[in-house]
Amino acid sequence: MQTVYLVGGMMLVTFFIRYSLLMLPARIRFPAAFQKALGYVPPAVLTAIVVPAVLMPDGRQMHLSWRNPYLIGALLTVLLGRLSRNMLVTIVGGMAAFMLWQWAVGAF
Amino acid sequence: MRTANRRREFFKGARDTLPLVIGAVPFGIIFGTLSGSCGLSAAGTMAMSLLVFAGSAQFIAMGLVGAGTLWPMIVVTTFVVNFRHMLYTATLRNHLRRLPRLWQIILAFGLTDETFAVTVGRYRQPDDSPDKHWYQLGSAVFMYVNWNLCTLIGLVAGRLLQGVGSWGLDFAMVAAFIAMVLPYLKDRPNYCAVIVAGAGALLFNGLPHKIGLMLAALAGVAAGLAADMLAARFSPPVTEREG
């Protein structure tokens, strides 16, 4: 029963967030500065999710070391993205780099 | 003619989302795999992917279920974590507001980070194709089908393979998000936004219910906007310099 409330609640809030602004009357426009600010939302949000995941893989402590495969994997992913400018190469290559590094840290 | 154009937009949207779909594969599988050990039933896990369709929020919810958090608290956390999607809707609103209600409902339901990142580029292209929403639909449908298939695979695999959780498949999300951020990094305001958001996320990491994520994102947006306005003030428009 708890699960029904949980999933139902999560579904409702998520859909509300994604849909509610479309219910505003079509003639209402957002101010120019707000529209400009929206352009910075995706990089800011995604970075705010990624940086702690990479630097604090356990969710508590900073792990600034070459033995942290999340950190090295992320740096290699950035490098790969800069060089290739191709999303597929960046993601697949980044994952491969991460797994290789994780294996190497465990092996040596 | 029109039908052919719609079909073309739909499949182009799906194709352009392929790299992000691949990035979501391990992420979806690991969600299905780990849910059992966190005490979420198979039906609950599947229902979450089918009805909520929000990868990072589902992961965080799963962790909270495992920690014994009460469901209303998890719903509140979901609201905070997913609030960024309201800004996505705000960004796409000019393109979506004239569509029929049913279209709006479907496209809003499927507005994930990935589909937003791909689709916003399509809407910004200067051609006046009247069917750009079909592109968004193609992207969202591909992400949705893939996410649910991967959840299902993970549910099955989790009962067969032991220790999948320690393979580090969660790095897929990191790689996918990095690939989505990189195209933004072409001017100073965007660098400011990203640096401040990243530093803020570390600084506010200890706050409960992922409030730190929201604060860091807002700080990043404010920094980007401030840098943008400073740049506009200190570098006069080209026409003035010529005059």
Boltz contact constraints between the chains, C-beta under 6 A:
constraints:
  - contact:
      token1: [A, 2]
      token2: [B, 71]
      max_distance: 6.0
  - contact:
      token1: [A, 3]
      token2: [B, 41]
      max_distance: 6.0
  - contact:
      token1: [A, 3]
      token2: [B, 44]
      max_distance: 6.0
  - contact:
      token1: [A, 5]
      token2: [B, 71]
      max_distance: 6.0
  - contact:
      token1: [A, 6]
      token2: [B, 71]
      max_distance: 6.0
  - contact:
      token1: [A, 6]
      token2: [B, 74]
      max_distance: 6.0
  - contact:
      token1: [A, 7]
      token2: [B, 47]
      max_distance: 6.0
  - contact:
      token1: [A, 7]
      token2: [B, 48]
      max_distance: 6.0
  - contact:
      token1: [A, 9]
      token2: [B, 75]
      max_distance: 6.0
  - contact:
      token1: [A, 10]
      token2: [B, 52]
      max_distance: 6.0
  - contact:
      token1: [A, 10]
      token2: [B, 75]
      max_distance: 6.0
  - contact:
      token1: [A, 10]
      token2: [B, 78]
      max_distance: 6.0
  - contact:
      token1: [A, 11]
      token2: [B, 51]
      max_distance: 6.0
  - contact:
      token1: [A, 11]
      token2: [B, 52]
      max_distance: 6.0
  - contact:
      token1: [A, 13]
      token2: [B, 75]
      max_distance: 6.0
  - contact:
      token1: [A, 13]
      token2: [B, 78]
      max_distance: 6.0
  - contact:
      token1: [A, 13]
      token2: [B, 79]
      max_distance: 6.0
  - contact:
      token1: [A, 14]
      token2: [B, 52]
      max_distance: 6.0
  - contact:
      token1: [A, 14]
      token2: [B, 54]
      max_distance: 6.0
  - contact:
      token1: [A, 14]
      token2: [B, 82]
      max_distance: 6.0
  - contact:
      token1: [A, 15]
      token2: [B, 109]
      max_distance: 6.0
  - contact:
      token1: [A, 17]
      token2: [B, 82]
      max_distance: 6.0
  - contact:
      token1: [A, 17]
      token2: [B, 85]
      max_distance: 6.0
  - contact:
      token1: [A, 17]
      token2: [B, 86]
      max_distance: 6.0
  - contact:
      token1: [A, 18]
      token2: [B, 85]
      max_distance: 6.0
  - contact:
      token1: [A, 18]
      token2: [B, 89]
      max_distance: 6.0
  - contact:
      token1: [A, 18]
      token2: [B, 108]
      max_distance: 6.0
  - contact:
      token1: [A, 18]
      token2: [B, 111]
      max_distance: 6.0
  - contact:
      token1: [A, 19]
      token2: [B, 108]
      max_distance: 6.0
  - contact:
      token1: [A, 21]
      token2: [B, 89]
      max_distance: 6.0
  - contact:
      token1: [A, 21]
      token2: [B, 90]
      max_distance: 6.0
  - contact:
      token1: [A, 21]
      token2: [B, 93]
      max_distance: 6.0
  - contact:
      token1: [A, 22]
      token2: [B, 96]
      max_distance: 6.0
  - contact:
      token1: [A, 22]
      token2: [B, 104]
      max_distance: 6.0
  - contact:
      token1: [A, 26]
      token2: [B, 97]
      max_distance: 6.0
  - contact:
      token1: [A, 37]
      token2: [B, 221]
      max_distance: 6.0
  - contact:
      token1: [A, 37]
      token2: [B, 225]
      max_distance: 6.0
  - contact:
      token1: [A, 38]
      token2: [B, 87]
      max_distance: 6.0
  - contact:
      token1: [A, 38]
      token2: [B, 90]
      max_distance: 6.0
  - contact:
      token1: [A, 38]
      token2: [B, 91]
      max_distance: 6.0
  - contact:
      token1: [A, 40]
      token2: [B, 193]
      max_distance: 6.0
  - contact:
      token1: [A, 40]
      token2: [B, 221]
      max_distance: 6.0
  - contact:
      token1: [A, 40]
      token2: [B, 224]
      max_distance: 6.0
  - contact:
      token1: [A, 41]
      token2: [B, 87]
      max_distance: 6.0
  - contact:
      token1: [A, 41]
      token2: [B, 221]
      max_distance: 6.0
  - contact:
      token1: [A, 43]
      token2: [B, 181]
      max_distance: 6.0
  - contact:
      token1: [A, 43]
      token2: [B, 184]
      max_distance: 6.0
  - contact:
      token1: [A, 43]
      token2: [B, 190]
      max_distance: 6.0
  - contact:
      token1: [A, 43]
      token2: [B, 193]
      max_distance: 6.0
  - contact:
      token1: [A, 43]
      token2: [B, 194]
      max_distance: 6.0
  - contact:
      token1: [A, 44]
      token2: [B, 193]
      max_distance: 6.0
  - contact:
      token1: [A, 44]
      token2: [B, 197]
      max_distance: 6.0
  - contact:
      token1: [A, 44]
      token2: [B, 217]
      max_distance: 6.0
  - contact:
      token1: [A, 44]
      token2: [B, 220]
      max_distance: 6.0
  - contact:
      token1: [A, 44]
      token2: [B, 221]
      max_distance: 6.0
  - contact:
      token1: [A, 45]
      token2: [B, 84]
      max_distance: 6.0
  - contact:
      token1: [A, 45]
      token2: [B, 217]
      max_distance: 6.0
  - contact:
      token1: [A, 46]
      token2: [B, 177]
      max_distance: 6.0
  - contact:
      token1: [A, 46]
      token2: [B, 180]
      max_distance: 6.0
  - contact:
      token1: [A, 46]
      token2: [B, 181]
      max_distance: 6.0
  - contact:
      token1: [A, 47]
      token2: [B, 181]
      max_distance: 6.0
  - contact:
      token1: [A, 47]
      token2: [B, 194]
      max_distance: 6.0
  - contact:
      token1: [A, 47]
      token2: [B, 197]
      max_distance: 6.0
  - contact:
      token1: [A, 47]
      token2: [B, 198]
      max_distance: 6.0
  - contact:
      token1: [A, 48]
      token2: [B, 197]
      max_distance: 6.0
  - contact:
      token1: [A, 48]
      token2: [B, 201]
      max_distance: 6.0
  - contact:
      token1: [A, 48]
      token2: [B, 213]
      max_distance: 6.0
  - contact:
      token1: [A, 48]
      token2: [B, 216]
      max_distance: 6.0
  - contact:
      token1: [A, 48]
      token2: [B, 217]
      max_distance: 6.0
  - contact:
      token1: [A, 50]
      token2: [B, 174]
      max_distance: 6.0
  - contact:
      token1: [A, 50]
      token2: [B, 177]
      max_distance: 6.0
  - contact:
      token1: [A, 51]
      token2: [B, 198]
      max_distance: 6.0
  - contact:
      token1: [A, 51]
      token2: [B, 201]
      max_distance: 6.0
  - contact:
      token1: [A, 52]
      token2: [B, 201]
      max_distance: 6.0
  - contact:
      token1: [A, 52]
      token2: [B, 205]
      max_distance: 6.0
  - contact:
      token1: [A, 53]
      token2: [B, 174]
      max_distance: 6.0
  - contact:
      token1: [A, 73]
      token2: [B, 171]
      max_distance: 6.0
  - contact:
      token1: [A, 74]
      token2: [B, 174]
      max_distance: 6.0
  - contact:
      token1: [A, 77]
      token2: [B, 175]
      max_distance: 6.0
  - contact:
      token1: [A, 77]
      token2: [B, 178]
      max_distance: 6.0
  - contact:
      token1: [A, 81]
      token2: [B, 179]
      max_distance: 6.0
  - contact:
      token1: [A, 81]
      token2: [B, 182]
      max_distance: 6.0
  - contact:
      token1: [A, 87]
      token2: [B, 19]
      max_distance: 6.0
  - contact:
      token1: [A, 87]
      token2: [B, 179]
      max_distance: 6.0
  - contact:
      token1: [A, 88]
      token2: [B, 19]
      max_distance: 6.0
  - contact:
      token1: [A, 90]
      token2: [B, 179]
      max_distance: 6.0
  - contact:
      token1: [A, 91]
      token2: [B, 19]
      max_distance: 6.0
  - contact:
      token1: [A, 91]
      token2: [B, 23]
      max_distance: 6.0
  - contact:
      token1: [A, 91]
      token2: [B, 175]
      max_distance: 6.0
  - contact:
      token1: [A, 91]
      token2: [B, 176]
      max_distance: 6.0
  - contact:
      token1: [A, 91]
      token2: [B, 179]
      max_distance: 6.0
  - contact:
      token1: [A, 94]
      token2: [B, 175]
      max_distance: 6.0
  - contact:
      token1: [A, 95]
      token2: [B, 172]
      max_distance: 6.0
  - contact:
      token1: [A, 95]
      token2: [B, 175]
      max_distance: 6.0
  - contact:
      token1: [A, 98]
      token2: [B, 171]
      max_distance: 6.0
  - contact:
      token1: [A, 102]
      token2: [B, 168]
      max_distance: 6.0
